[in-house]
Amino acid sequence: MLEKLFSLSKNGTSVRTELVAGLTTFMTMVYILALNPSILSASGMDAGAVLTATAVSSAVACFCMAAFSNKPFALSAGLGLNAYFAYTICGEMGYSWQAALTAVLVEGIIFIILSLTNIREAIFNAIPGPLKIAVSVGIGFFITFIGLQNAHVIVDGSSLVSLYSFTDALKDGSFFTEGITVILALIGVILILTMLHKNVKGYMLFGILIVWALGIIAELTGLYVPNPEAGFYSVIPSSIVSMPASMSSTMFQFDFGFILEHPVDFFVMMFSFLFVDVFDTLGTVIGCASKANMLDKDGRLPGIRGVLLADAVGTTVGACLGTSTITTFVESSSGITEGGRTGLTSVTTGFLFLVALFLSPLFLTIPSFATAPALIVVGFLMMQQVGKIDWDDLIDAAPCFICMTMMGFAYSISEGIAFGVISWVVLHLLAKRRENTSLLMYILAIIFVLKYFLI
């Protein structure tokens, strides 16, 4: 039955591979169930309701991904967009979370329309081949940076970012709280790379579980001392089963009157959600599809409309249940690296989001230092595509370099795409090589420039 539903043999995969891929993807993104309620609760929303809404809407979006496209991409509440929701709209601007949810709902509806009318598909297809490769490589750089931060290998410093100092940790006494987790994360990277070299099936998942187990041993022996005030929690589950919180306080809590009272502010809020979600999703899909060799000879992804529609439906459902924008997660690449190629991977991830509602104490105990090594190795694997770029062609290569570096340094997939598109259009115009640039690329470049000066 699963063979028929997901065309497993046709896609060169198996039930076991898809299940492991789905579990691996879930393990690398389950942190969102802890992080999203923490962020959105700053806006006044009930954290328990947000956790339930996040899990349910993520599951629905993953199921839609399988039904609409049969692709292995997983979705959940987007980081960055939830911070904009809580800290900018509800914090700096002082508006209610109900008004912010209304903006997310309208964005989701517009997304559905754009997906059904092929506009988003046209944008995907308009991006030149070399720039698509750059997006994939840039995401590798970006996800590696995220992994290094989650592992605390890279920390805040006088130069914006710094390398973690074991010397300072030994002096201030934080070694057995933070320092040991850095060591465990680095061990995890070596373990995963070793298993990858030996072609161990499920190496990514095994790496996460082994590092988690080492963390439990470290805590039991006193090598790891949790400090919740500093953000370092116990890695030993205190319980396994719990009942999910009610979503009654966040479901359908919209403020449509805000649109008439503050039309300009509402447009800015809605457009910001729309802009970031469109290009974050496109970037993630390009990167993950490139890694999985899903693009055809023209650099197009068969079934892209279904992928984008699932993303749009996820956002709309999420707004109705009570969470910020649902988007395709870059962590999907971890499952793809494990061999996930069909919607069975996304179904598995979605099912685990529902299971997590009842086993949240277990899943939320998985430490970031256990999942960080997987992200770092995925970044390494995605960076390998950099060799496909013709670095002798300055006019093509320079925008690719700008796209890749800005994605990491600006900490945003959408900003990397924006800088890549603008630089591609400008350089190709100056070099009088217009045959490689479509009309839509010029339109996108103008929109990106206006966005930086007007929004």
Secondary structure, 3 states (H helix, E strand, C coil): CHHHHHCCCCCCCCHHHHHHHHHHHHHHHCCHHHHHHHHHHHHCCCHHHHHHHHHHHHHHHHHHHHHHHCCCCCEEECCCHHHHHHHHHHHHCCCCHHHHHHHHHHHHHHHHHHHHCCHHHHHHHHCCHHHHHHHHHHHHHHHHHHHHHHCCCEEEECCEEEECCHHHHHHHCCHHHHHHHHHHHHHHHHHHHHHHHCCCCCHHHHHHHHHHHHHHHHHHCCCCCCEHHHCECCCCCCCCCCCCCCCCCCCCCCCCHHHHHCHHHHHHHHHHHHHHHHHHHHHHHHHHHHHCCCCCCCCCCCCHHHHHHHHHHHHHHHHHHCCCCEEECCCHHHHHHCCCCCHHHHHHHHHHHHHHHHCHHHHCCCCHHHHHHHHHHHHHHHHHHHHHCCCCCHHHHHHHHHHHHHHHHCCCHHHHHHHHHHHHHHHHHHCCCHHHCCHHHHHHHHHHHHHHHHC
